[in-house]
């Protein structure tokens, strides 16, 4: 139950997003669909900057349109402090659409004037401490001074929009407002007028597409609306402005909790039915003296609910230890999930406990209350509820069925995790320290780094390989209609040697290229194949064309390597050389004293840039951390499986105790008639073995096809087959044997004289 309480906390946390906006049911976000894209993600939360204003000005369906752009960041300066700030350009309608609490100027006047900015209270404290910042000036990167006109106080309200400051969009470059092809950094949220339906925008969006993209062969964007209340519980989209838990993950967590609580409820039902056979006398006497069936039913149901409420109290105590461990998991930290307890959550807990008690106690109460007192006394206090396949056996089979599926899933998750961590990525990742240069000039940073003897070589690149990030551009050989979307990294002439990429044809980049974008390109084998360039040697010297009038000569071909994560297949990829876009220094470390070397680099960094925290990590560790969420999933499934197995074993133990207790005299008679201990051992355990075999036969196909469903969505995966199933089955049988064996041994060692002396 403690696990279920934790899941309730997390789900409540996710469902609380954006609930503080009074008009949330009338707020909709404009989505963009890229009809020409061959990429996996073609639906984006972002849109073109002019969309919001056009919809507001030319349409009587919209009351207000909050338009903001994420291309405002960099370093902000005030009070002799320089701090990087994550901010948006936003229009004045932002505070008409959204109900963020704000102090300072009148709400309707905020962000109307150029060079004005609103800070969050947390950001203001970084610059001004406890001083009132309203009316003061803050320098924003290269844009100059902005006047602080408002302050957003700290709040427990959760929003999917995450920012540290909002600056007037009137200060943004003027050419942005007519750009209909830049759909990656701007957002539009509409406050619809009363009684306006989203379907009424279909004609409006079709008109926008016709006006701005019908004559543009390179772009074809269509638009749609998404309700604010559906954002955090909706599908995963590209360019989301903040982090939140995808709805599929909530379903998975709820499913795991459901498996545990159903297994526990089955166990309670199982044990209650077994226990009821020893209470037949009590039930018979109560019925004889006038108790109705409803009285017996309520008695047993109330007992179940009381046990469930006691369990709730104990589960809540466990929850206090479980929650901190859960929130420290990587994906919980990244998503800023902070499960909070409140009156609403306590009511959820209480309702959940009452429902669990009712479900667990309903079947025992129904069957026990149906006993006929005449039959009870005729049976001399013993009554068989079912014959042949009893409900208790069905429940026990169900428990081991669930446990076996979870065990097989854990085995597969462990193997897939090890596969990701130990896969040959096609490049050298050990002993390479990756350092983000941030605002330090490359030449200055290189000069300081090479003074350290621990650093053998330095290569530069635009991205960390195998981490999922890359740039893309459309390239073509002859006709633009035959263009292929190609991933690319910007690297220097040392990149191939330092990462030990396999150059199979042609040559590397020249050493002394001029500053800026060069005319050379190195392709991977997949790109050579996609562009139909023949063999790697035949591809050398080919000219490829790209958007923005780019022309490249292919000078080399490298073997395919995992430049993106293993969640994507290797596609066409190019290395280009542009000194201005190379952001990461990949350093080959040769020191035995890694801690000391890291300390020297950190000391050097503070001297060069006292304002920014250093961002560096070893490449192999960075890749390992990237797949850290897989470890989180493994932990959750493993913990759930452990609970399910424990409950199943407890159910088996209860059933074994009861069954063997009721058959002890039978075993005594058999022993008197000459049965040995071995035959009694197998006789006592045979019925339980049959139940486990039945559970196994049912679980094998479900575990196989169920795990293949998620496994087949991974382009690079382990082989899953009979050995995994057999290993999971073996574990289940071993656990069952450890539970049953002591009881069957006890039955085989029965002393007939002690059991039969009164017969």
Residue, then its C-alpha position, 0 to 999 in steps of 0.5 A: x500500500x505504501x507504494x500505491x500511496x507514493x504513486x497517488x502523490x506523484x499523480x496528484x503532483x502531475x495533475x496539479x499543473x496549471x490548475x491555478x489559472x482561472x480561465x484554464x478551460x478556455x486557454x489553448x496552445x497553438x501546435x505546429x505540424x511539419x508536413x515535409x519533415x522526415x524526422x521522427x518528431x513532426x509535431x511541435x509545441x512551438x510555432x511561428x512568432x507572428x501566429x499569435x498576434x495575427x490570430x488575435x488581430x484578425x479573428x473575433x474568436x480570441x480574447x487575448x494571445x500570449x506570445x513569447x520567444x525562448x531566444x533570450x538568455x545569456x548573462x544578465x548583470x546587475x549589482x556587480x553580479x553576472x548570472x546566466x538567466x533562462x528567460x522569454x521575450x513575452x508580450x503584454x497579453x501574457x498576464x491576461x492569459x495566465x494568472x501568475x501572481x505579480x507585484x509592481x506595476x499594474x498587471x495590465x501595463x506589464x511588458x507593454x513598454x520596450x526595455x522592461x522586464x519582470x523577474x521571478x522572486x528567486x532570480x531577483x534575490x540572486x542579484x539584489x538579495x532582500x532589496x526591492x528590485x522594482x524600478x532598478x535596471x538590469x543589463x541583459x547580455x548584448x541588449x543593454x539595460x532593462x527596467x524591472x517593472x514587476x516581480x513574480x513571488x515564489x509560489x507552490x503552484x505548478x506550471x509547465x512554463x518554466x522561466x526565471x524572467x520575462x522581457x518585453x517582446x517589443x525589444x526583440x529584433x523587428x525581423x522576427x515578427x514577419x518570420x513565418x518559417x522560424x517555428x522552433x523558438x516561439x509559443x502562442x497561447x490563446x484565451x478563447x472568448x466565451x462559448x468558442x470551440x477549438x473546431x472553429x479554428x480549422x478554417x482560420x488555420x487552413x487560411x494561414x497555411x494557404x497565405x504563408x506556405x502554399x508557394x514555399x516548397x521548403x516549408x509546409x506548416x499546419x497548425x492545431x490547438x491543444x487545451x492547456x488542461x491536456x498539455x501535461x497529460x498529453x502526448x510528448x511533443x517537440x520543443x516543449x517549454x518545460x519538463x513534466x512527466x509524460x502520461x505514458x509514464x504515469x500509466x506505467x507507474x499506476x499499472x505497477x502499483x495496481x499489480x502490487x495492490x491486486x496481488x495483496x488483495x488476492x492474498x487477503x482474499x485467499x487467507x480469509x477464505x482459508x481462515x473462514x473454514x475454522x470459523x464455521x462454528x461461529x457463523x453457524x451459531x450466529x445464524x441459529x440465534x437470528x443473524x441475517x446474511x447481511x449481518x455476517x456479510x457486513x461483519x466480514x467486510x468491516x473486518x477487511x476494511x479495518x485491516x486496510x485502514x490499519x495497513x494505511x497507517x503503517x503504509x503512511x509511516x513507510x511512505x515517509x522513508x520511501x518518498x525521499x528515496x524516490x524523489x532523489x531518482x534522476x528523472x524525478x530531479x530532472x522533472x522537479x517532481x515534488x510530491x506534496x501532502x495536503x488535505x486532498x491527498x489525505x482524502x485520496x489515501x483514505x478513499x484508496x484504503x476503503x476501496x482496497x478493504x472493500x475489494x479484498x473483503x467482498x468475496x470472503x464476505x459473500x461466500x461466508x455469509x452464504x453458509x447454511x447453518x444446517x450444513x455447517x453442523x452436519x459437517x462437524x465444524x468443517x465445510x468445503x467452500x469449493x470443490x476441485x479448483x477452488x477460488x483460493x487456488x485461482x488467486x494463488x495462481x494469479x499471484x505467481x503469474x504476476x510475479x513470474x512476469x515481473x521477474x522475467x521483465x527485470x531480467x530483460x531490463x538488466x540485460x538491456x541496461x548492460x547492453x547500453x552501457x557496454x555497447x561498442x559505440x564506434x568511438x573512444x569514450x574512455x579517459x576523455x574529459x568533455x568540457x563546455x567552453x561556455x563564453x570563454x574564447x577557444x584559443x584562450x581556453x586551449x592555451x591554458x589547458x595545454x599548459x597542463x601535462x595531464x592533458x595529452x590532446x584536445x579536440x573540439x566538437x559541437x555536441x557530446x556524441x551518443x547523447x541524442x543531440x545533433x543538428x540537422x540540415x537538408x542536403x542534396x546531390x543534384x535536385x533539391x527534390x531529392x534532398x535528405x535530412x542529414x545530422x551533422x556535427x561541427x568538429x575540428x581536424x583533431x576530432x577524428x583522431x581523438x575519438x578514434x573514428x575509423x576514416x575508411x576513405x579520403x582524408x581528414x580536415x586540413x589543419x589550418x582552415x580559416x575561421x568560420x564555415x569551411x567548404x569540406x564535409x566528411x560523411x558516414x557510410x550511411x550517408x554515402x548509401x543514402x545519397x547513392x554515391x557508390x563506394x566510399x572511395x567513389x564518394x570522395x570529391x562529390x559535391x553536396x548542396x544544402x539549404x542557405x546556399x551551402x556547398x560542400x565537397x566530400x573529402x572523407x568517409x568514416x565508418x558508422x558510429x553511434x553519434x546519437x543515442x541507442x534509442x535511434x538508428x544510425x542515419x545519414x550523418x556528416x562532419x563539417x568544420x566551423x570554428x565558431x560553433x564548436x562548443x565542447x573540448x574533448x581532452x585526452x587525460x593521461x594522469x593517474x591522479x584524476x582528482x588532482x587534475x580535475x582540481x587544477x582544471x577547476x582552478x584554471x576555470x575560476x580564473x578565466x570565468x568567475x561567473x559560470x560554473x564549470x561543466x565537464x564530465x568524462x565521456x563514458x560517465x556522461x553516457x552512463x548518466x544519460x541512461x541513468x533513467x533506465x536504472x530508475x525504471x529498473x529500480x521501480x520495476x524491481x521494487x514492485x516485483x519484490x513486493x509482488x513476490x513477497x506477497x505471493x510467497x506469503x499467500x503460498x505459505x498461508x495456503x500451505x500452512x492451512x492445507x497441511x494442518x488440515x491433512x496432518x491426520x491423513x498423513x499420520x494414517x498413511x504413515x501407520x500403513x507404511x508410507x515413508x517420509x519421501x512419499x509423504x513429502x511429495x504427497x504434501x507438495x504435489x498439489x502446490x507444484x501443480x499450481x506453480x506449473x499452471x501459473x508458469x504455463x499461463x505466464x510464459x506466453x504473456x511474459x514473452x509477448x508482453x516484453x516483446x511489445x516494448x522491446x521491439x520499439x528499441x532499434x538496438x536491443x538484446x536477444x530475448x527468448x527461451x533462456x530468459x523465460x527459463x531463468x525467470x521460471x527457475x527463480x520462481x520455482x526456487x522461491x516457491x520451493x523455499x516456502x513450501x519445503x519446510x511445511x512439507x518436511x514437517x508433514x513427512x516427519x509427522x508422529x502418528x501416535x501424537x495425532x491419532x491417540x484420541x481417534 
